[in-house]
Amino acid sequence: MLESVWLVHPDGAMCNAFRRRFAGLRGVRVVQGRFEDLEPHDCFVTAGNAFGLMTAGIDAAVVRVFGEGLMRRVQHRVMSDYYGEQPVGTAFVIGTEYAAISFLVHAPTMRVPGNIEGTDKVYSATWAALLAVQAHNLTAARKIETVAFPAMGTGFGRVPFDEAARQMAVAYRHYLEPPHRLDWEFVAERQRAICYDGPRQVVR
């Protein structure tokens, strides 16, 4: 299990949404600031597109720090593991060769840049990232204990801050509280958690 999840964004409104939606979940730290200014940690999650074209938004910031070689390695994984198109809802861990942040998780929120409001893609990408880290930790000699997330889907995806924070928090809660049974009651409960904000359906 992860020890700590950092939620990172320069906008105070997004940080307030993180604090509200993640309230009560363990190991959460909200950091108001830019990715480039983060203190050392184990792993950063980048929320991009299905083709590993890391030329805008948080992806571009990652490439500025880690170098274009990282983007080429991400694209090689996309080509070798996914035949050139990584589906939303999948993620992989890759080494950065950068001492302050040893690993990156590539977890697309969209196939190509565009509006994803009204979908569950923020949840799917966050869930995939958490599972990728968990799988890494089962076999790797160097474990990931602290992972930092940006606000998934809020740039080109145009997901409102509060809704992005809600879906990310749901994914993290599901990670912290795995089920002890699989039946239709559980399925209905999880579907409601993902698609509804209280009584209001927000994912169609």
N, C-alpha and C positions, 0 to 999 in steps of 0.2 A: 504494500500500500504506500502511496505517496505520503510524505510528511507534510508538505506545504504546497499550496496553490497560490500563486501571485496573479492578481488581476490588474492589468496595466493599461492606463489611458491618460492622455494629457488633460482631458476635459473634466472639470469637476462634476458636471451633470452625469457623465457616464460613471464616474467613481461613486457618486451617491446611489446610482441605480445598482451598481455592484454591491454596495454595502447593504442595501435594503433586501435585495433578492437572495444574497448569500448569508444573510443573518442566521446564526445558529449552526452553520456548517463548520466543521473543524478544519483547522490548518489553513485558513484563508487570510491572505494579506492583500489589501487594496493599495496600489501604488499610483499616485497621480504623477505622471511624468511620461517621458518618451522612452521607447525601447532602447535607444542609443545611450541613455543615461542610467540604465539599470545597473545595480551592483552585481557582482558575480553570482551565478546560480547554475543549476545543472542543465536546464533544458528550456528552450523557448518554442512556443507553438506559433506557426505562421498559417494564416487563413487566406489561401489564395485560390487559384483556378486549377482546373483538372489537368493542365498541360505543363505546369511548373514554370510558367512564364512570369518571373518575379521582377516585374518592371514598374510596378506602381504600388501605392499604399504602403502597408506594413511590410509587404514582400520587398519592396525597393529599399526600405530602411535596413532590413536584414542583409540584403546583398551589399549595401554600403559598408556595413560592419564586417561581414564575413568574407566578402569578396565574390567575384563572379564565378570562381571555381565551385562554390557551393551550389549556385544555381545550375551549373552544368551537371553536378553530381545528382541533384534532385531530378533533373530532366532525364538523366540516364536511368534512374530508378523507375521513373514513370514509364519510360520506353521498355525497360526490361521486365518489370513486374506487371505492368498494366497495358502493354501493347500500345503505349502512346497516349492513353487517356485514363487518368486516375478518377474513379467514381467518387462523388460526394458520399460520405459515410465510410470512407477508408482513410487510413493514415499510416505513415511509417516514420520511424526514428532514423536519423542519419547523423553521423559525427560531423562536427564543424571544423575540427583542427584549430580551434580557438580556445585558449586556456580558460578564459573567464566564463564561457558558456559552452560546455562540451558537446551538447546535442541540440538538434533541431527536430521538431515534429512537423511534417508537411501534411496538413489536413484541409483539403479544399472545402470551401463553403459553396462553391458554384462551379458550373462547367466552364462558362465564360463570364466575364464581368457583366453584371446586370442585376436588376432588382430581384431580391429573394424575400421581400416582405410577404407575410402570410403563409410561409412555408415552415417546415421543421428543419431546415438545412443547418441552422446554427446549432441546434441540439445534435443533429447527426454528426457534424464535424467535431464538436466538442467531445461527444461520446467516443467517436473513433480515436481521437487524440489520446484520451484517457486509457482506452484499451490498448493502444499501441505502446504507451509507456508501461502499462502493466505487463504486456508480453515481453517487452525488452527486459524488464526487471526479473523475470522468471529465469532468464538464461545468461544475461550479461554479467561479466565480472564487475563492471562499474555500473552501479545502480543510479537511477534517477530518483532523487528524493524531493527536489524542489523544481516545479515546472511553472513557467510564467505564460499566461494567456493574454493576448490583446482582446479588444472587444470584437468578437467574431461577427462578421456580416454587416458591420455598421458603416463601412465605407461605400464602395461601389454597390454593395448589397442593399443599402438603404433601410436596413432593419432599425427601427427605433431603439434608442438606448435601453429603455426599460424592458422591451421585449427580448433584445439580445441577452441582457443580463438574466432574464427569467429562464430562457432556454438553456443557457450555460449552467445556471444553478441547478436546474432539473437534472441535467446530465451528471453533474458532480454529485448530487444527492443519490442518484441511482448507482453511481460508482461506490459511494460510501456504504450504501445499504443494499447489497445484492440480495436477490430473492432466495428463499428456501423452498420454493415450489414454483412450478410452471403450470398454470391452468388459466381458464378464460377470465376468472375473476382478477387474477394478476394482470393479464393483458389489458383488460378494461381500465384498471387502475392506472397502469402506466400510460396508456393512450390518453386518458384524461389529463394526467400530469403534463404531458407534452403539448397537447393541443388546446388546453383550456387555461385561462387565467381567472381563477375562481369560477364563477358561473358562465363567463363569457368565452365563447370559442374564438380563438385568435389564429389558429392554424387550420386551413381548409384541406 
